[in-house]
Amino acid sequence: MPTMAHDLFYFLLQATTMTDTTSKPALPDRLSVNPRSKHHVEAIFEHDIGIKLNDKERFDVEEYCISEGWVKVPSHKALDRRGQPLMMTVKGTVEAFYK
């Protein structure tokens, strides 16, 4: 026999499932992690996203452009004059997806 707690749990489960699928915005062609960039979209970073470059998932991507086929990743030791890591552009086939 279903209880009121069971019914409430089932309702909340449906509500979260429905909002999870519809609340994810479409991934743009170009996206940046840096909040100072004009290509930064805060709503997208509320969800986990992944970037594949040449069919390999990259975890160090700072910015990407799907149509131009590049990602920007920080260099390991080199810093600019503001103390930020220098970005290296790596070219290839870029895919963005929600995890």
N, CA, C and O atoms as a MOPAC input file, in Angstrom:
PM7 MOZYME 1SCF
protein

 N      0.84200 1    -1.18000 1     0.00000 1
 C      0.00000 1     0.00000 1     0.00000 1
 C      0.89100 1     1.24800 1     0.00000 1
 O      1.71100 1     1.40600 1     0.90400 1
 N      0.75200 1     2.12800 1    -0.97900 1
 C      1.58400 1     3.32200 1    -1.03600 1
 C      1.24400 1     4.28900 1     0.09900 1
 O      0.08300 1     4.47500 1     0.46400 1
 N      2.27400 1     4.87800 1     0.62500 1
 C      2.09400 1     5.86200 1     1.68900 1
 C      2.21800 1     7.26000 1     1.11200 1
 O      2.56900 1     7.43900 1    -0.05400 1
 N      1.92400 1     8.25200 1     1.95000 1
 C      2.02300 1     9.63200 1     1.50800 1
 C      3.48700 1     9.98600 1     1.21500 1
 O      3.77300 1    10.72500 1     0.27200 1
 N      4.41200 1     9.45700 1     2.02700 1
 C      5.83300 1     9.71600 1     1.79500 1
 C      6.26400 1     9.11600 1     0.45800 1
 O      7.04600 1     9.72300 1    -0.27400 1
 N      5.75700 1     7.93200 1     0.14300 1
 C      6.08000 1     7.28400 1    -1.12800 1
 C      5.57700 1     8.12400 1    -2.29200 1
 O      6.28600 1     8.31200 1    -3.28100 1
 N      4.34300 1     8.63300 1    -2.17300 1
 C      3.77600 1     9.46400 1    -3.23600 1
 C      4.56700 1    10.75500 1    -3.41400 1
 O      4.80200 1    11.19100 1    -4.54100 1
 N      4.97700 1    11.36800 1    -2.30500 1
 C      5.75500 1    12.60200 1    -2.36700 1
 C      7.10700 1    12.33300 1    -3.02300 1
 O      7.55300 1    13.11000 1    -3.86700 1
 N      7.75700 1    11.24000 1    -2.64000 1
 C      9.04300 1    10.87500 1    -3.24300 1
 C      8.88300 1    10.66600 1    -4.74500 1
 O      9.71700 1    11.13700 1    -5.51800 1
 N      7.83800 1     9.97400 1    -5.17200 1
 C      7.60400 1     9.71400 1    -6.58700 1
 C      7.36700 1    11.02300 1    -7.34200 1
 O      7.85800 1    11.19200 1    -8.45800 1
 N      6.61400 1    11.94900 1    -6.73700 1
 C      6.35400 1    13.24700 1    -7.36100 1
 C      7.65300 1    14.03800 1    -7.50800 1
 O      7.91000 1    14.61100 1    -8.56700 1
 N      8.47000 1    14.07300 1    -6.45900 1
 C      9.73300 1    14.81300 1    -6.52800 1
 C     10.69000 1    14.19000 1    -7.53500 1
 O     11.41900 1    14.89900 1    -8.22900 1
 N     10.68600 1    12.87200 1    -7.61400 1
 C     11.53400 1    12.19500 1    -8.58600 1
 C     11.13200 1    12.57000 1   -10.01300 1
 O     11.99600 1    12.81700 1   -10.85400 1
 N      9.84900 1    12.61500 1   -10.28500 1
 C      9.37900 1    13.01700 1   -11.61600 1
 C      9.70700 1    14.47500 1   -11.89400 1
 O     10.11000 1    14.81800 1   -13.00500 1
 N      9.53900 1    15.34100 1   -10.89200 1
 C      9.78600 1    16.76600 1   -11.08400 1
 C     11.25600 1    17.03000 1   -11.37600 1
 O     11.57700 1    17.82800 1   -12.25600 1
 N     12.15300 1    16.37100 1   -10.64800 1
 C     13.56900 1    16.60100 1   -10.91000 1
 C     13.99400 1    15.99500 1   -12.23600 1
 O     14.85000 1    16.55400 1   -12.92200 1
 N     13.42400 1    14.88500 1   -12.60300 1
 C     13.75900 1    14.26900 1   -13.88400 1
 C     13.30100 1    15.16500 1   -15.02500 1
 O     14.01900 1    15.32800 1   -16.01000 1
 N     12.12900 1    15.73700 1   -14.90300 1
 C     11.60700 1    16.58600 1   -15.96200 1
 C     12.40200 1    17.87800 1   -16.06800 1
 O     12.65900 1    18.34600 1   -17.17700 1
 N     12.79800 1    18.46800 1   -14.94400 1
 C     13.52000 1    19.73100 1   -15.02000 1
 C     14.95700 1    19.52800 1   -15.45200 1
 O     15.53500 1    20.42000 1   -16.07100 1
 N     15.56300 1    18.37000 1   -15.14400 1
 C     16.93400 1    18.13100 1   -15.54800 1
 C     17.07400 1    18.08200 1   -17.06400 1
 O     18.05300 1    18.59400 1   -17.60700 1
 N     16.12600 1    17.48300 1   -17.74500 1
 C     16.24400 1    17.35300 1   -19.19500 1
 C     15.90900 1    18.65600 1   -19.91400 1
 O     16.46700 1    18.92500 1   -20.97800 1
 N     15.02300 1    19.46100 1   -19.36500 1
 C     14.63000 1    20.67400 1   -20.06100 1
 C     15.43000 1    21.89600 1   -19.62700 1
 O     15.41700 1    22.90700 1   -20.32900 1
 N     16.12400 1    21.83700 1   -18.49700 1
 C     16.79700 1    23.02200 1   -17.99200 1
 C     18.20100 1    23.20900 1   -18.56300 1
 O     18.80900 1    24.25700 1   -18.34700 1
 N     18.71600 1    22.24600 1   -19.26700 1
 C     20.06100 1    22.39000 1   -19.81800 1
 C     20.02000 1    23.23200 1   -21.08600 1
 O     19.34800 1    22.87500 1   -22.05300 1
 N     20.74700 1    24.36100 1   -21.08200 1
 C     20.77000 1    25.18000 1   -22.29500 1
 C     21.60800 1    24.51600 1   -23.38700 1
 O     22.46600 1    23.68000 1   -23.10700 1
 N     21.34800 1    24.89500 1   -24.60300 1
 C     22.11400 1    24.35000 1   -25.72800 1
 C     23.55900 1    24.83300 1   -25.63000 1
 O     23.81500 1    25.98500 1   -25.28000 1
 N     24.48600 1    23.95300 1   -25.93900 1
 C     25.89900 1    24.32500 1   -25.89400 1
 C     26.22500 1    25.21800 1   -27.08400 1
 O     25.87800 1    24.88900 1   -28.21900 1
 N     26.88900 1    26.34500 1   -26.83500 1
 C     27.20400 1    27.26400 1   -27.92900 1
 C     28.37700 1    26.76900 1   -28.77100 1
 O     29.07900 1    25.83000 1   -28.39700 1
 N     28.56900 1    27.41700 1   -29.90500 1
 C     29.68100 1    27.08600 1   -30.79000 1
 C     31.01400 1    27.43600 1   -30.13700 1
 O     32.01300 1    26.74900 1   -30.34900 1
 N     31.02700 1    28.49600 1   -29.35200 1
 C     32.25700 1    28.93900 1   -28.69100 1
 C     31.94300 1    29.23000 1   -27.23500 1
 O     30.94800 1    29.88600 1   -26.92700 1
 N     32.79500 1    28.74000 1   -26.33700 1
 C     32.56100 1    28.88600 1   -24.90500 1
 C     33.88500 1    29.05200 1   -24.18700 1
 O     34.88000 1    28.41600 1   -24.53500 1
 N     33.88600 1    29.91900 1   -23.17400 1
 C     35.08700 1    30.16500 1   -22.38900 1
 C     34.79100 1    29.97500 1   -20.91300 1
 O     33.68700 1    30.26700 1   -20.45300 1
 N     35.77800 1    29.48200 1   -20.16800 1
 C     35.65200 1    29.30200 1   -18.73100 1
 C     35.87700 1    30.63100 1   -18.00700 1
 O     35.34700 1    30.84100 1   -16.91600 1
 N     36.65000 1    31.51500 1   -18.60300 1
 C     37.01700 1    32.78600 1   -17.99100 1
 C     35.80100 1    33.71400 1   -17.92400 1
 O     35.22100 1    34.03600 1   -18.96100 1
 N     35.40300 1    34.14900 1   -16.72100 1
 C     34.22700 1    35.02200 1   -16.61300 1
 C     34.41200 1    36.40200 1   -17.24800 1
 O     33.42200 1    37.08700 1   -17.50400 1
 N     35.63900 1    36.82400 1   -17.50500 1
 C     35.87800 1    38.12400 1   -18.14600 1
 C     35.70700 1    38.06000 1   -19.66100 1
 O     35.67600 1    39.10000 1   -20.31900 1
 N     35.59700 1    36.87400 1   -20.21800 1
 C     35.47300 1    36.71600 1   -21.66700 1
 C     34.03700 1    36.98300 1   -22.11600 1
 O     33.09200 1    36.74700 1   -21.36300 1
 N     33.88000 1    37.47300 1   -23.33900 1
 C     32.53400 1    37.68700 1   -23.88400 1
 C     31.87900 1    36.37200 1   -24.28100 1
 O     30.68200 1    36.34500 1   -24.56700 1
 N     32.64400 1    35.27200 1   -24.30500 1
 C     32.10900 1    33.95700 1   -24.66800 1
 C     31.78800 1    33.11000 1   -23.43400 1
 O     31.55800 1    31.90600 1   -23.54900 1
 N     31.77300 1    33.73000 1   -22.26800 1
 C     31.45100 1    33.01900 1   -21.03000 1
 C     29.93600 1    33.04700 1   -20.82100 1
 O     29.32400 1    34.11500 1   -20.86100 1
 N     29.32800 1    31.87300 1   -20.60000 1
 C     27.89000 1    31.76300 1   -20.34800 1
 C     27.72800 1    31.03700 1   -19.00900 1
 O     27.97300 1    29.83500 1   -18.90800 1
 N     27.31600 1    31.78200 1   -17.99200 1
 C     27.24300 1    31.24700 1   -16.63500 1
 C     26.26400 1    30.08800 1   -16.50500 1
 O     26.52900 1    29.14600 1   -15.75900 1
 N     25.14800 1    30.13500 1   -17.20800 1
 C     24.11300 1    29.10300 1   -17.06700 1
 C     24.61000 1    27.71900 1   -17.49000 1
 O     24.13200 1    26.71000 1   -16.97200 1
 N     25.54100 1    27.66200 1   -18.40200 1
 C     26.04300 1    26.37500 1   -18.87000 1
 C     26.90800 1    25.70600 1   -17.81300 1
 O     26.93100 1    24.47900 1   -17.72000 1
 N     27.62200 1    26.49900 1   -17.01200 1
 C     28.52900 1    25.92800 1   -16.02300 1
 C     27.81500 1    25.44400 1   -14.77100 1
 O     28.46700 1    24.97000 1   -13.84000 1
 N     26.50300 1    25.55000 1   -14.72700 1
 C     25.73200 1    24.93800 1   -13.63800 1
 C     25.63500 1    23.43200 1   -13.83800 1
 O     25.25400 1    22.71400 1   -12.91300 1
 N     25.97000 1    22.94200 1   -15.02000 1
 C     25.92900 1    21.51400 1   -15.35400 1
 C     27.34600 1    21.06400 1   -15.71400 1
 O     28.18900 1    21.87900 1   -16.08700 1
 N     27.59500 1    19.77100 1   -15.59900 1
 C     28.88100 1    19.22100 1   -16.01200 1
 C     28.91600 1    19.10000 1   -17.52800 1
 O     28.02000 1    18.51900 1   -18.14000 1
 N     29.96500 1    19.65600 1   -18.12400 1
 C     30.14100 1    19.51500 1   -19.56600 1
 C     31.48500 1    18.85500 1   -19.82900 1
 O     32.39100 1    18.91000 1   -18.99700 1
 N     31.60100 1    18.24200 1   -20.97200 1
 C     32.84300 1    17.61400 1   -21.37700 1
 C     33.23900 1    18.08500 1   -22.76200 1
 O     32.39500 1    18.47500 1   -23.56900 1
 N     34.53300 1    18.04500 1   -23.02200 1
 C     35.06500 1    18.45100 1   -24.31900 1
 C     35.90600 1    17.31100 1   -24.85400 1
 O     36.78400 1    16.80000 1   -24.15800 1
 N     35.63800 1    16.90900 1   -26.09400 1
 C     36.45700 1    15.90700 1   -26.77000 1
 C     37.20900 1    16.59500 1   -27.89500 1
 O     36.63100 1    17.35500 1   -28.67200 1
 N     38.49300 1    16.32100 1   -27.97300 1
 C     39.33000 1    16.80200 1   -29.06100 1
 C     39.91000 1    15.58000 1   -29.73800 1
 O     40.65500 1    14.81400 1   -29.12500 1
 N     39.56900 1    15.39700 1   -31.00100 1
 C     39.99700 1    14.21800 1   -31.76900 1
 C     39.61700 1    12.92400 1   -31.05800 1
 O     40.43300 1    12.01000 1   -30.94200 1
 N     38.38200 1    12.85100 1   -30.58400 1
 C     37.79800 1    11.67800 1   -29.92200 1
 C     38.46500 1    11.30500 1   -28.60200 1
 O     38.31000 1    10.17400 1   -28.14000 1
 N     39.20200 1    12.22800 1   -27.98300 1
 C     39.76700 1    12.01000 1   -26.65100 1
 C     39.26900 1    13.12100 1   -25.74900 1
 O     39.34700 1    14.29700 1   -26.10100 1
 N     38.75200 1    12.74800 1   -24.57800 1
 C     38.22200 1    13.75200 1   -23.66400 1
 C     39.36700 1    14.52200 1   -23.00800 1
 O     40.33100 1    13.93600 1   -22.51500 1
 N     39.23600 1    15.84700 1   -23.01500 1
 C     40.23600 1    16.72400 1   -22.39800 1
 C     39.61900 1    17.34300 1   -21.15800 1
 O     38.44800 1    17.72000 1   -21.16000 1
 N     40.40900 1    17.44800 1   -20.10100 1
 C     39.92200 1    17.99300 1   -18.84100 1
 C     40.54000 1    19.34600 1   -18.51400 1
 O     40.22300 1    19.93400 1   -17.47900 1
 N     41.41900 1    19.85000 1   -19.37900 1
 C     42.11900 1    21.10100 1   -19.10700 1
 C     41.75700 1    22.22100 1   -20.07900 1
 O     42.52400 1    23.17100 1   -20.23600 1
 N     40.61800 1    22.12400 1   -20.72400 1
 C     40.21900 1    23.09700 1   -21.74300 1
 C     39.69000 1    24.36900 1   -21.07900 1
 O     38.81300 1    24.30900 1   -20.21700 1
 N     40.22600 1    25.51200 1   -21.48400 1
 C     39.77600 1    26.81000 1   -20.98900 1
 C     38.76800 1    27.47200 1   -21.93800 1
 O     37.89100 1    28.21500 1   -21.49800 1
 N     38.89900 1    27.20100 1   -23.22700 1
 C     38.01100 1    27.79100 1   -24.23000 1
 C     37.97900 1    26.86600 1   -25.43600 1
 O     38.95900 1    26.17900 1   -25.72700 1
 N     36.84400 1    26.84900 1   -26.14000 1
 C     36.76400 1    26.02300 1   -27.34600 1
 C     35.93500 1    26.71900 1   -28.40100 1
 O     35.12800 1    27.59600 1   -28.09500 1
 N     36.14100 1    26.32000 1   -29.65600 1
 C     35.32400 1    26.76200 1   -30.78000 1
 C     35.11800 1    25.55200 1   -31.67800 1
 O     36.07300 1    25.02500 1   -32.25000 1
 N     33.87600 1    25.11500 1   -31.80000 1
 C     33.57300 1    23.91300 1   -32.57100 1
 C     33.72800 1    24.16700 1   -34.06800 1
 O     34.32800 1    23.35500 1   -34.77100 1
 N     33.19300 1    25.28700 1   -34.56400 1
 C     33.20600 1    25.54100 1   -36.00600 1
 C     34.61700 1    25.76300 1   -36.54200 1
 O     34.91100 1    25.37400 1   -37.67200 1
 N     35.49500 1    26.38000 1   -35.75300 1
 C     36.86200 1    26.61200 1   -36.20300 1
 C     37.78800 1    25.45000 1   -35.85600 1
 O     38.89600 1    25.37100 1   -36.38500 1
 N     37.35800 1    24.55000 1   -34.98000 1
 C     38.10600 1    23.34600 1   -34.67300 1
 C     39.33400 1    23.56000 1   -33.80500 1
 O     40.41300 1    23.07200 1   -34.14300 1
 N     39.19700 1    24.28100 1   -32.68800 1
 C     40.31900 1    24.46800 1   -31.77700 1
 C     39.85500 1    24.52900 1   -30.33400 1
 O     38.69800 1    24.82900 1   -30.04200 1
 N     40.78700 1    24.23700 1   -29.44200 1
 C     40.60000 1    24.42900 1   -28.00300 1
 C     41.81900 1    25.17000 1   -27.48100 1
 O     42.90600 1    25.07200 1   -28.05100 1
 N     41.63700 1    25.90200 1   -26.40800 1
 C     42.75600 1    26.57600 1   -25.75400 1
 C     42.98200 1    25.92000 1   -24.40200 1
 O     42.06300 1    25.77500 1   -23.59600 1
 N     44.22900 1    25.52900 1   -24.17800 1
 C     44.61400 1    24.88800 1   -22.92500 1
 C     45.76000 1    25.68500 1   -22.32200 1
 O     46.56300 1    26.25900 1   -23.05700 1
 N     45.85100 1    25.73200 1   -20.98800 1
 C     46.94100 1    26.48900 1   -20.37100 1
 C     48.27600 1    25.76700 1   -20.51100 1
 O     48.34700 1    24.54100 1   -20.42700 1
 N     49.33300 1    26.55200 1   -20.72500 1
 C     50.66900 1    25.95300 1   -20.72200 1
 C     51.02500 1    25.63200 1   -19.26800 1
 O     50.43600 1    26.19200 1   -18.34400 1
 N     51.96300 1    24.75600 1   -19.07600 1
 C     52.21700 1    24.26700 1   -17.72500 1
 C     52.97100 1    25.25800 1   -16.84900 1
 O     52.65400 1    25.39400 1   -15.66700 1
 N     53.96500 1    25.95300 1   -17.40400 1
 C     54.78600 1    26.82400 1   -16.55600 1
 C     54.77200 1    28.28900 1   -16.96200 1
 O     54.97300 1    29.15500 1   -16.11000 1
 N     54.54000 1    28.59400 1   -18.23300 1
 C     54.64800 1    29.97100 1   -18.71100 1
 C     53.46500 1    30.80700 1   -18.23600 1
 O     52.31500 1    30.37500 1   -18.31200 1
 N     53.76200 1    32.01000 1   -17.74500 1
 C     52.73400 1    32.93100 1   -17.26400 1
 C     52.82300 1    34.23500 1   -18.04800 1
 O     53.89600 1    34.61200 1   -18.52000 1
 N     51.68600 1    34.92300 1   -18.18500 1
 C     51.70900 1    36.23300 1   -18.82000 1
 C     52.05400 1    37.29300 1   -17.77000 1
 O     52.33900 1    36.95700 1   -16.62000 1
 N     52.02800 1    38.55900 1   -18.15600 1
 C     52.45100 1    39.61700 1   -17.23800 1
 C     51.49100 1    39.83000 1   -16.07600 1
 O     51.84900 1    40.46900 1   -15.08700 1
 N     50.26700 1    39.29700 1   -16.18600 1
 C     49.29200 1    39.40400 1   -15.09200 1
 C     49.31600 1    38.17400 1   -14.18300 1
 O     48.54800 1    38.09500 1   -13.22400 1
 N     50.18600 1    37.22600 1   -14.48000 1
 C     50.28600 1    36.02400 1   -13.66200 1
 C     49.35600 1    34.90200 1   -14.08100 1
 O     49.28400 1    33.87700 1   -13.40300 1
 N     48.64200 1    35.07600 1   -15.18400 1
 C     47.75300 1    34.04100 1   -15.69800 1
 C     48.54400 1    33.10900 1   -16.61700 1
 O     49.47900 1    33.56400 1   -17.27700 1
 N     48.20000 1    31.82700 1   -16.67900 1
 C     48.93100 1    30.93000 1   -17.58600 1
 C     48.69600 1    31.29400 1   -19.04900 1
 O     47.60100 1    31.70300 1   -19.43600 1
 N     49.74700 1    31.13700 1   -19.85400 1
 C     49.61100 1    31.36700 1   -21.28500 1
 C     48.78300 1    30.24100 1   -21.89000 1
 O     48.88400 1    29.08800 1   -21.47000 1
 N     47.97300 1    30.58200 1   -22.87000 1
 C     47.10200 1    29.60200 1   -23.51800 1
 C     47.72900 1    29.10700 1   -24.80900 1
 O     48.23500 1    29.88800 1   -25.61500 1
 N     47.68500 1    27.79800 1   -24.98800 1
 C     48.12600 1    27.18000 1   -26.23400 1
 C     46.88600 1    26.75800 1   -27.00900 1
 O     45.94600 1    26.21900 1   -26.42400 1
 N     46.87200 1    26.99300 1   -28.30100 1
 C     45.75900 1    26.58900 1   -29.15400 1
 C     46.08400 1    25.23900 1   -29.77600 1
 O     47.11600 1    25.06600 1   -30.42500 1
 N     45.18100 1    24.28600 1   -29.56500 1
 C     45.33600 1    22.95200 1   -30.12900 1
 C     44.20100 1    22.74700 1   -31.11900 1
 O     43.03600 1    22.95200 1   -30.77900 1
 N     44.53200 1    22.34500 1   -32.34100 1
 C     43.51800 1    22.20500 1   -33.39200 1
 C     43.13500 1    20.75000 1   -33.59500 1
 O     43.93600 1    19.84100 1   -33.37900 1
 N     41.88400 1    20.54700 1   -34.01800 1
 C     41.38400 1    19.21900 1   -34.29000 1
 C     39.86100 1    19.23500 1   -34.32900 1
 O     39.25000 1    20.30100 1   -34.41300 1
 N     39.25200 1    18.06600 1   -34.26900 1
 C     37.80700 1    17.94900 1   -34.25400 1
 C     37.31700 1    18.10500 1   -32.81700 1
 O     37.70600 1    17.34000 1   -31.93500 1
 N     36.46300 1    19.09800 1   -32.59100 1
 C     36.01200 1    19.43800 1   -31.23900 1
 C     34.54700 1    19.01800 1   -31.07200 1
 O     33.71100 1    19.28400 1   -31.93500 1
 N     34.25500 1    18.35900 1   -29.94600 1
 C     32.88700 1    18.00000 1   -29.57400 1
 C     32.64200 1    18.46500 1   -28.14600 1
 O     33.47200 1    18.23500 1   -27.26700 1
 N     31.51500 1    19.11500 1   -27.91200 1
 C     31.10300 1    19.49100 1   -26.56800 1
 C     29.84900 1    18.70700 1   -26.21800 1
 O     28.97800 1    18.50800 1   -27.06500 1
 N     29.75600 1    18.25800 1   -24.95800 1
 C     28.61300 1    17.45700 1   -24.55300 1
 C     28.36400 1    17.61600 1   -23.07200 1
 O     29.26400 1    17.97600 1   -22.31400 1
 N     27.12900 1    17.34400 1   -22.65900 1
 C     26.79800 1    17.30400 1   -21.24400 1
 C     27.09600 1    15.91700 1   -20.71400 1
 O     26.83000 1    14.91700 1   -21.38100 1
 N     27.64700 1    15.85800 1   -19.52000 1
 C     27.95300 1    14.56700 1   -18.89500 1
 C     26.73700 1    14.03700 1   -18.18500 1
 O     26.78900 1    12.95800 1   -17.59300 1

